[in-house]
Amino acid sequence: MIERDKLARRWIHSHEEDGAGEMVFRPEGFGFPPSRGRRVLDLRPDGSCTEQGPGPTDVPEESAGEWELHDDQLLLREGPEGSGTRAVRVLRVDGERLVIGR
C-alpha cells in the first residue's frame, strides 16, 4: 500500500537511475550530477501540485494542478476541471526514492 504522506514533497527526476518501464525521482537536495534539465514534480500535502520540465528552448516550463492517490495510482490533473488528467502507477516510494511506471 502506498502511503500518501510519503508522496507529498518535491521530487526531481533522476534519469540516470531509470530502468525498463520505470522512472526514478529523488527528493530535492539530492546530489545530482550536472544535467541540461530535469523534470520536477512538486506534490503538496493540500493536494495541489506543480510539474516543471525543460521546454523546447531548454527554459523550464511549469504547469499547476492537483493530485490524488487511489491505491497505487497517482492521478495528476491540470487545466479547467481536470481536463488534462493522467494516471501513473507508483511502484515504490520511501524517503529517498519515488519510482513510477512509464
The first five atom37 places (N, CA, C, CB, O) and aatype in JSON, in Angstrom:
{
  "aatype": [12, 9, 6, 1, 3, 11, 10, 0, 1, 1, 17, 9, 8, 15, 8, 6, 6, 3, 7, 0, 7, 6, 12, 19, 13, 1, 14, 6, 7, 13, 7, 13, 14, 14, 15, 1, 7, 1, 1, 19, 10, 3, 10, 1, 14, 3, 7, 15, 4, 16, 6, 5, 7, 14, 7, 14, 16, 3, 19, 14, 6, 6, 15, 0, 7, 6, 17, 6, 10, 8, 3, 3, 5, 10, 10, 10, 1, 6, 7, 14, 6, 7, 15, 7, 16, 1, 0, 19, 1, 19, 10, 1, 19, 3, 7, 6, 1, 10, 19, 9, 7, 1],
  "atom_mask": [
    [1, 1, 1, 1, 1],
    [1, 1, 1, 1, 1],
    [1, 1, 1, 1, 1],
    [1, 1, 1, 1, 1],
    [1, 1, 1, 1, 1],
    [1, 1, 1, 1, 1],
    [1, 1, 1, 1, 1],
    [1, 1, 1, 1, 1],
    [1, 1, 1, 1, 1],
    [1, 1, 1, 1, 1],
    [1, 1, 1, 1, 1],
    [1, 1, 1, 1, 1],
    [1, 1, 1, 1, 1],
    [1, 1, 1, 1, 1],
    [1, 1, 1, 1, 1],
    [1, 1, 1, 1, 1],
    [1, 1, 1, 1, 1],
    [1, 1, 1, 1, 1],
    [1, 1, 1, 0, 1],
    [1, 1, 1, 1, 1],
    [1, 1, 1, 0, 1],
    [1, 1, 1, 1, 1],
    [1, 1, 1, 1, 1],
    [1, 1, 1, 1, 1],
    [1, 1, 1, 1, 1],
    [1, 1, 1, 1, 1],
    [1, 1, 1, 1, 1],
    [1, 1, 1, 1, 1],
    [1, 1, 1, 0, 1],
    [1, 1, 1, 1, 1],
    [1, 1, 1, 0, 1],
    [1, 1, 1, 1, 1],
    [1, 1, 1, 1, 1],
    [1, 1, 1, 1, 1],
    [1, 1, 1, 1, 1],
    [1, 1, 1, 1, 1],
    [1, 1, 1, 0, 1],
    [1, 1, 1, 1, 1],
    [1, 1, 1, 1, 1],
    [1, 1, 1, 1, 1],
    [1, 1, 1, 1, 1],
    [1, 1, 1, 1, 1],
    [1, 1, 1, 1, 1],
    [1, 1, 1, 1, 1],
    [1, 1, 1, 1, 1],
    [1, 1, 1, 1, 1],
    [1, 1, 1, 0, 1],
    [1, 1, 1, 1, 1],
    [1, 1, 1, 1, 1],
    [1, 1, 1, 1, 1],
    [1, 1, 1, 1, 1],
    [1, 1, 1, 1, 1],
    [1, 1, 1, 0, 1],
    [1, 1, 1, 1, 1],
    [1, 1, 1, 0, 1],
    [1, 1, 1, 1, 1],
    [1, 1, 1, 1, 1],
    [1, 1, 1, 1, 1],
    [1, 1, 1, 1, 1],
    [1, 1, 1, 1, 1],
    [1, 1, 1, 1, 1],
    [1, 1, 1, 1, 1],
    [1, 1, 1, 1, 1],
    [1, 1, 1, 1, 1],
    [1, 1, 1, 0, 1],
    [1, 1, 1, 1, 1],
    [1, 1, 1, 1, 1],
    [1, 1, 1, 1, 1],
    [1, 1, 1, 1, 1],
    [1, 1, 1, 1, 1],
    [1, 1, 1, 1, 1],
    [1, 1, 1, 1, 1],
    [1, 1, 1, 1, 1],
    [1, 1, 1, 1, 1],
    [1, 1, 1, 1, 1],
    [1, 1, 1, 1, 1],
    [1, 1, 1, 1, 1],
    [1, 1, 1, 1, 1],
    [1, 1, 1, 0, 1],
    [1, 1, 1, 1, 1],
    [1, 1, 1, 1, 1],
    [1, 1, 1, 0, 1],
    [1, 1, 1, 1, 1],
    [1, 1, 1, 0, 1],
    [1, 1, 1, 1, 1],
    [1, 1, 1, 1, 1],
    [1, 1, 1, 1, 1],
    [1, 1, 1, 1, 1],
    [1, 1, 1, 1, 1],
    [1, 1, 1, 1, 1],
    [1, 1, 1, 1, 1],
    [1, 1, 1, 1, 1],
    [1, 1, 1, 1, 1],
    [1, 1, 1, 1, 1],
    [1, 1, 1, 0, 1],
    [1, 1, 1, 1, 1],
    [1, 1, 1, 1, 1],
    [1, 1, 1, 1, 1],
    [1, 1, 1, 1, 1],
    [1, 1, 1, 1, 1],
    [1, 1, 1, 0, 1],
    [1, 1, 1, 1, 1]
  ],
  "atom_positions": [
    [[0.85, -1.19, 0.0], [0.0, 0.0, 0.0], [0.88, 1.24, 0.0], [-0.96, 0.01, 1.22], [1.82, 1.35, 0.79]],
    [[0.58, 2.16, -0.87], [1.33, 3.41, -0.99], [0.79, 4.4, 0.05], [1.22, 4.01, -2.43], [-0.42, 4.59, 0.16]],
    [[1.7, 5.01, 0.81], [1.31, 5.99, 1.82], [1.34, 7.39, 1.23], [2.23, 5.89, 3.06], [2.38, 7.84, 0.75]],
    [[0.2, 8.08, 1.29], [0.06, 9.41, 0.69], [1.08, 10.4, 1.25], [-1.36, 9.93, 0.92], [1.64, 11.19, 0.5]],
    [[1.32, 10.36, 2.56], [2.22, 11.34, 3.17], [3.66, 11.19, 2.68], [2.18, 11.21, 4.67], [4.42, 12.16, 2.73]],
    [[4.05, 10.01, 2.2], [5.4, 9.83, 1.66], [5.54, 10.47, 0.27], [5.74, 8.33, 1.58], [6.65, 10.79, -0.15]],
    [[4.42, 10.66, -0.41], [4.46, 11.28, -1.74], [4.55, 12.8, -1.68], [3.23, 10.88, -2.53], [5.09, 13.43, -2.59]],
    [[4.02, 13.39, -0.62], [3.89, 14.84, -0.53], [5.24, 15.5, -0.27], [2.9, 15.22, 0.57], [5.65, 15.71, 0.88]],
    [[5.92, 15.83, -1.36], [7.2, 16.54, -1.31], [7.6, 16.93, -2.72], [8.31, 15.66, -0.65], [6.88, 16.63, -3.68]],
    [[8.72, 17.58, -2.86], [9.24, 17.99, -4.17], [10.2, 16.9, -4.66], [9.97, 19.4, -4.09], [11.22, 16.63, -4.03]],
    [[9.84, 16.28, -5.81], [10.61, 15.18, -6.4], [11.26, 15.64, -7.7], [9.7, 13.96, -6.65], [10.65, 16.35, -8.49]],
    [[12.5, 15.22, -7.91], [13.25, 15.6, -9.11], [13.67, 14.32, -9.83], [14.49, 16.48, -8.75], [14.17, 13.38, -9.22]],
    [[13.46, 14.31, -11.14], [13.73, 13.13, -11.96], [15.23, 12.81, -11.98], [13.22, 13.33, -13.4], [16.05, 13.66, -12.32]],
    [[15.56, 11.6, -11.61], [16.93, 11.1, -11.64], [17.05, 10.15, -12.83], [17.32, 10.38, -10.29], [17.12, 8.94, -12.66]],
    [[17.06, 10.72, -14.04], [17.0, 9.9, -15.26], [18.16, 8.91, -15.37], [16.99, 10.79, -16.48], [18.05, 7.92, -16.09]],
    [[19.24, 9.17, -14.67], [20.37, 8.24, -14.68], [20.0, 6.9, -14.04], [21.57, 8.84, -13.94], [20.64, 5.88, -14.33]],
    [[18.99, 6.89, -13.19], [18.59, 5.68, -12.48], [17.39, 4.98, -13.1], [18.29, 6.01, -11.05], [16.98, 3.92, -12.62]],
    [[16.81, 5.55, -14.15], [15.64, 4.93, -14.79], [15.97, 3.53, -15.28], [15.15, 5.79, -15.97], [17.1, 3.24, -15.67]],
    [[14.97, 2.68, -15.25], [15.11, 1.32, -15.76], [14.02, 1.03, -16.76], [0.0, 0.0, 0.0], [13.23, 1.91, -17.1]],
    [[13.98, -0.17, -17.22], [12.96, -0.57, -18.19], [11.58, -0.4, -17.57], [13.17, -2.04, -18.65], [11.25, -1.05, -16.58]],
    [[10.79, 0.49, -18.14], [9.42, 0.68, -17.69], [9.26, 1.47, -16.41], [0.0, 0.0, 0.0], [8.16, 1.52, -15.86]],
    [[10.33, 2.11, -15.91], [10.18, 2.89, -14.69], [11.03, 4.14, -14.71], [10.54, 2.05, -13.49], [12.09, 4.2, -15.33]],
    [[10.51, 5.16, -14.01], [11.21, 6.44, -13.84], [11.49, 6.64, -12.36], [10.37, 7.64, -14.42], [10.63, 6.35, -11.52]],
    [[12.68, 7.13, -12.05], [13.09, 7.32, -10.66], [13.18, 8.81, -10.37], [14.46, 6.62, -10.38], [13.75, 9.58, -11.14]],
    [[12.62, 9.21, -9.24], [12.68, 10.58, -8.76], [13.35, 10.57, -7.39], [11.26, 11.23, -8.69], [13.18, 9.63, -6.61]],
    [[14.1, 11.61, -7.1], [14.76, 11.79, -5.8], [14.26, 13.09, -5.18], [16.32, 11.8, -5.95], [13.84, 14.01, -5.89]],
    [[14.32, 13.18, -3.84], [13.86, 14.42, -3.19], [14.81, 15.59, -3.48], [13.74, 14.23, -1.68], [15.99, 15.41, -3.76]],
    [[14.24, 16.78, -3.39], [15.04, 17.99, -3.54], [16.2, 17.93, -2.54], [14.17, 19.28, -3.31], [16.01, 17.49, -1.4]],
    [[17.38, 18.34, -2.95], [18.55, 18.3, -2.09], [19.47, 17.12, -2.38], [0.0, 0.0, 0.0], [20.59, 17.08, -1.88]],
    [[19.0, 16.15, -3.18], [19.82, 15.01, -3.56], [21.0, 15.51, -4.41], [18.98, 13.95, -4.34], [20.84, 16.48, -5.15]],
    [[22.14, 14.88, -4.33], [23.33, 15.29, -5.07], [23.34, 14.79, -6.5], [0.0, 0.0, 0.0], [24.01, 13.8, -6.82]],
    [[22.59, 15.46, -7.37], [22.52, 15.07, -8.77], [23.78, 15.48, -9.53], [21.3, 15.69, -9.43], [24.39, 16.51, -9.22]],
    [[24.18, 14.68, -10.53], [25.24, 15.14, -11.42], [24.68, 16.22, -12.35], [25.83, 13.95, -12.25], [23.46, 16.36, -12.46]],
    [[25.55, 16.97, -13.02], [25.06, 18.01, -13.94], [24.14, 17.42, -15.02], [26.25, 18.73, -14.6], [24.34, 16.3, -15.48]],
    [[23.15, 18.22, -15.4], [22.19, 17.8, -16.42], [21.64, 19.05, -17.1], [21.04, 16.94, -15.8], [21.59, 20.12, -16.49]],
    [[21.22, 18.92, -18.35], [20.66, 20.07, -19.08], [19.27, 20.44, -18.57], [20.59, 19.76, -20.57], [18.8, 21.55, -18.83]],
    [[18.63, 19.58, -17.88], [17.3, 19.87, -17.35], [16.71, 18.62, -16.73], [0.0, 0.0, 0.0], [16.96, 17.51, -17.19]],
    [[15.94, 18.81, -15.7], [15.3, 17.69, -15.01], [13.83, 18.0, -14.81], [16.0, 17.41, -13.66], [13.44, 19.14, -14.56]],
    [[13.03, 16.98, -14.91], [11.6, 17.11, -14.63], [11.43, 17.18, -13.11], [10.79, 15.9, -15.23], [12.08, 16.46, -12.36]],
    [[10.54, 18.07, -12.68], [10.26, 18.25, -11.25], [8.78, 18.03, -11.02], [10.7, 19.67, -10.76], [7.94, 18.53, -11.77]],
    [[8.47, 17.28, -9.98], [7.1, 17.01, -9.58], [6.97, 17.41, -8.12], [6.72, 15.49, -9.8], [7.54, 16.77, -7.24]],
    [[6.21, 18.48, -7.87], [6.03, 19.01, -6.52], [4.62, 18.67, -6.06], [6.28, 20.56, -6.47], [3.65, 19.32, -6.45]],
    [[4.51, 17.64, -5.22], [3.21, 17.17, -4.71], [3.04, 17.74, -3.3], [3.13, 15.59, -4.7], [3.74, 17.33, -2.38]],
    [[2.12, 18.65, -3.14], [1.94, 19.32, -1.84], [0.89, 18.59, -1.0], [1.52, 20.79, -2.05], [-0.02, 17.96, -1.54]],
    [[1.02, 18.66, 0.33], [0.07, 17.96, 1.21], [-1.38, 18.37, 1.01], [0.45, 18.2, 2.63], [-2.28, 17.57, 1.29]],
    [[-1.64, 19.6, 0.53], [-3.02, 20.06, 0.35], [-3.67, 19.54, -0.94], [-3.05, 21.57, 0.36], [-4.82, 19.87, -1.22]],
    [[-2.94, 18.73, -1.71], [-3.49, 18.18, -2.95], [-3.17, 18.99, -4.19], [0.0, 0.0, 0.0], [-3.5, 18.58, -5.3]],
    [[-2.53, 20.15, -4.02], [-2.1, 20.92, -5.19], [-0.74, 20.39, -5.65], [-2.02, 22.44, -4.87], [-0.03, 19.73, -4.89]],
    [[-0.4, 20.67, -6.9], [0.9, 20.23, -7.41], [1.35, 21.14, -8.54], [0.82, 18.76, -7.89], [0.56, 21.85, -9.15]],
    [[2.63, 21.1, -8.8], [3.2, 21.72, -9.99], [4.14, 20.72, -10.63], [3.94, 23.06, -9.64], [4.78, 19.91, -9.95]],
    [[4.21, 20.78, -11.94], [5.16, 19.98, -12.7], [6.01, 20.95, -13.5], [4.45, 18.94, -13.64], [5.51, 21.94, -14.04]],
    [[7.27, 20.65, -13.57], [8.19, 21.5, -14.31], [9.11, 20.62, -15.13], [9.01, 22.42, -13.35], [9.52, 19.55, -14.68]],
    [[9.43, 21.07, -16.31], [10.35, 20.32, -17.17], [10.96, 21.24, -18.19], [0.0, 0.0, 0.0], [10.47, 22.35, -18.42]],
    [[12.04, 20.78, -18.81], [12.68, 21.61, -19.82], [11.77, 21.82, -21.02], [14.0, 20.99, -20.26], [11.17, 20.87, -21.53]],
    [[11.68, 23.06, -21.46], [10.87, 23.38, -22.64], [11.69, 23.22, -23.91], [0.0, 0.0, 0.0], [12.84, 22.77, -23.86]],
    [[11.11, 23.58, -25.04], [11.79, 23.39, -26.32], [13.09, 24.18, -26.47], [10.86, 23.76, -27.42], [13.94, 23.81, -27.28]],
    [[13.24, 25.26, -25.71], [14.48, 26.05, -25.78], [15.3, 25.89, -24.5], [14.16, 27.53, -26.02], [16.11, 26.76, -24.16]],
    [[15.1, 24.78, -23.79], [15.78, 24.47, -22.53], [15.41, 25.4, -21.39], [17.26, 24.51, -22.74], [16.03, 25.34, -20.32]],
    [[14.42, 26.26, -21.58], [13.9, 27.1, -20.5], [12.82, 26.29, -19.79], [13.35, 28.48, -21.04], [11.91, 25.79, -20.45]],
    [[12.89, 26.16, -18.46], [11.88, 25.35, -17.76], [10.47, 25.88, -17.96], [12.2, 25.32, -16.27], [10.23, 27.09, -17.93]],
    [[9.53, 24.96, -18.17], [8.11, 25.29, -18.27], [7.4, 24.62, -17.11], [7.51, 24.83, -19.65], [7.71, 23.49, -16.74]],
    [[6.44, 25.35, -16.53], [5.74, 24.85, -15.35], [4.24, 24.84, -15.57], [6.08, 25.7, -14.12], [3.69, 25.73, -16.22]],
    [[3.58, 23.82, -15.02], [2.12, 23.77, -15.03], [1.64, 23.43, -13.63], [1.59, 22.73, -16.08], [2.3, 22.69, -12.9]],
    [[0.49, 23.97, -13.28], [-0.08, 23.75, -11.95], [-1.32, 22.89, -12.06], [-0.42, 25.1, -11.26], [-1.99, 22.87, -13.09]],
    [[-1.62, 22.17, -10.99], [-2.8, 21.33, -10.98], [-3.05, 20.75, -9.6], [0.0, 0.0, 0.0], [-2.71, 21.36, -8.59]],
    [[-3.65, 19.57, -9.59], [-3.98, 18.87, -8.34], [-3.57, 17.41, -8.48], [-5.5, 18.99, -8.0], [-3.42, 16.9, -9.59]],
    [[-3.4, 16.75, -7.34], [-3.08, 15.33, -7.36], [-3.91, 14.58, -6.34], [-1.59, 15.11, -7.1], [-4.34, 15.13, -5.33]],
    [[-4.11, 13.3, -6.62], [-4.8, 12.38, -5.71], [-4.12, 11.03, -5.8], [-6.32, 12.26, -6.05], [-3.46, 10.72, -6.8]],
    [[-4.28, 10.23, -4.77], [-3.75, 8.87, -4.77], [-4.91, 7.91, -4.57], [-2.67, 8.68, -3.67], [-5.67, 8.05, -3.61]],
    [[-5.04, 6.95, -5.46], [-6.04, 5.88, -5.36], [-5.3, 4.56, -5.48], [-7.16, 6.01, -6.45], [-4.86, 4.18, -6.57]],
    [[-5.17, 3.87, -4.35], [-4.37, 2.64, -4.28], [-2.95, 2.97, -4.73], [-5.0, 1.5, -5.16], [-2.25, 3.72, -4.06]],
    [[-2.51, 2.42, -5.86], [-1.16, 2.72, -6.35], [-1.17, 3.65, -7.55], [-0.43, 1.43, -6.71], [-0.15, 3.81, -8.23]],
    [[-2.31, 4.27, -7.83], [-2.44, 5.18, -8.97], [-2.36, 6.64, -8.51], [-3.78, 4.93, -9.72], [-3.17, 7.09, -7.69]],
    [[-1.38, 7.35, -9.04], [-1.24, 8.77, -8.79], [-1.95, 9.49, -9.92], [0.28, 9.2, -8.68], [-1.54, 9.39, -11.08]],
    [[-3.01, 10.23, -9.59], [-3.77, 10.99, -10.58], [-3.29, 12.43, -10.56], [-5.29, 10.91, -10.31], [-3.31, 13.09, -9.52]],
    [[-2.85, 12.92, -11.72], [-2.38, 14.29, -11.87], [-3.36, 15.02, -12.78], [-0.93, 14.34, -12.45], [-3.6, 14.6, -13.91]],
    [[-3.93, 16.12, -12.26], [-4.92, 16.89, -13.02], [-4.42, 18.3, -13.26], [-6.28, 16.92, -12.28], [-3.9, 18.96, -12.35]],
    [[-4.58, 18.75, -14.49], [-4.31, 20.16, -14.78], [-5.34, 20.65, -15.78], [-2.87, 20.36, -15.33], [-6.01, 19.85, -16.43]],
    [[-5.47, 21.94, -15.89], [-6.44, 22.51, -16.81], [-7.79, 22.67, -16.15], [0.0, 0.0, 0.0], [-8.0, 22.25, -15.01]],
    [[-8.73, 23.3, -16.88], [-10.06, 23.53, -16.33], [-10.77, 22.23, -16.0], [-10.89, 24.34, -17.31], [-10.93, 21.35, -16.84]],
    [[-11.2, 22.13, -14.74], [-11.95, 20.97, -14.25], [-11.23, 19.65, -14.53], [-13.32, 20.94, -14.88], [-11.88, 18.64, -14.81]],
    [[-9.9, 19.66, -14.44], [-9.14, 18.43, -14.6], [-9.12, 17.89, -16.01], [0.0, 0.0, 0.0], [-8.98, 16.68, -16.2]],
    [[-9.26, 18.76, -17.01], [-9.33, 18.29, -18.39], [-8.05, 17.58, -18.84], [-9.6, 19.46, -19.31], [-8.08, 16.79, -19.78]],
    [[-6.94, 17.85, -18.18], [-5.67, 17.2, -18.53], [-5.28, 16.14, -17.52], [0.0, 0.0, 0.0], [-4.14, 16.13, -17.06]],
    [[-6.19, 15.25, -17.15], [-5.92, 14.24, -16.14], [-5.15, 13.06, -16.72], [-7.23, 13.76, -15.51], [-5.47, 12.57, -17.8]],
    [[-4.14, 12.63, -15.98], [-3.43, 11.41, -16.35], [-3.12, 10.62, -15.09], [-2.14, 11.72, -17.14], [-3.01, 11.18, -14.0]],
    [[-2.96, 9.33, -15.25], [-2.66, 8.44, -14.12], [-1.31, 7.79, -14.34], [-3.77, 7.37, -13.95], [-0.98, 7.37, -15.45]],
    [[-0.52, 7.72, -13.28], [0.74, 6.99, -13.31], [0.74, 6.02, -12.13], [1.96, 7.97, -13.25], [0.21, 6.31, -11.06]],
    [[1.34, 4.88, -12.34], [1.4, 3.86, -11.29], [2.63, 4.09, -10.42], [1.44, 2.42, -11.91], [3.74, 4.21, -10.93]],
    [[2.41, 4.16, -9.11], [3.51, 4.29, -8.16], [3.98, 2.88, -7.84], [3.06, 5.07, -6.85], [3.25, 2.08, -7.26]],
    [[5.22, 2.58, -8.22], [5.78, 1.26, -7.97], [6.37, 1.16, -6.56], [6.85, 0.95, -9.01], [6.18, 0.16, -5.87]],
    [[7.09, 2.22, -6.15], [7.69, 2.25, -4.81], [7.87, 3.7, -4.39], [9.05, 1.49, -4.78], [8.09, 4.58, -5.23]],
    [[7.79, 3.94, -3.1], [8.12, 5.26, -2.56], [8.6, 5.1, -1.13], [6.89, 6.23, -2.63], [8.04, 4.33, -0.35]],
    [[9.65, 5.84, -0.82], [10.13, 5.93, 0.56], [10.73, 7.33, 0.71], [11.2, 4.79, 0.91], [10.5, 8.18, -0.15]],
    [[11.46, 7.59, 1.74], [12.01, 8.93, 1.95], [13.08, 9.32, 0.95], [0.0, 0.0, 0.0], [13.4, 10.51, 0.84]],
    [[13.63, 8.36, 0.23], [14.76, 8.64, -0.66], [14.46, 8.48, -2.13], [15.88, 7.75, -0.31], [15.19, 9.01, -2.97]],
    [[13.38, 7.75, -2.48], [13.1, 7.48, -3.9], [11.61, 7.34, -4.16], [13.83, 6.21, -4.35], [10.86, 6.77, -3.36]],
    [[11.21, 7.88, -5.29], [9.88, 7.66, -5.84], [10.08, 6.98, -7.19], [9.05, 9.01, -5.96], [10.78, 7.51, -8.06]],
    [[9.49, 5.81, -7.38], [9.62, 5.08, -8.63], [8.21, 4.92, -9.22], [10.32, 3.69, -8.41], [7.32, 4.35, -8.59]],
    [[8.04, 5.43, -10.45], [6.75, 5.33, -11.12], [6.91, 4.57, -12.43], [6.16, 6.73, -11.37], [8.0, 4.52, -13.0]],
    [[5.81, 3.99, -12.89], [5.82, 3.3, -14.18], [5.78, 4.3, -15.32], [0.0, 0.0, 0.0], [5.22, 5.39, -15.19]],
    [[6.39, 3.92, -16.42], [6.37, 4.8, -17.62], [5.06, 4.68, -18.34], [7.51, 4.45, -18.6], [4.84, 5.33, -19.36]]
  ]
}
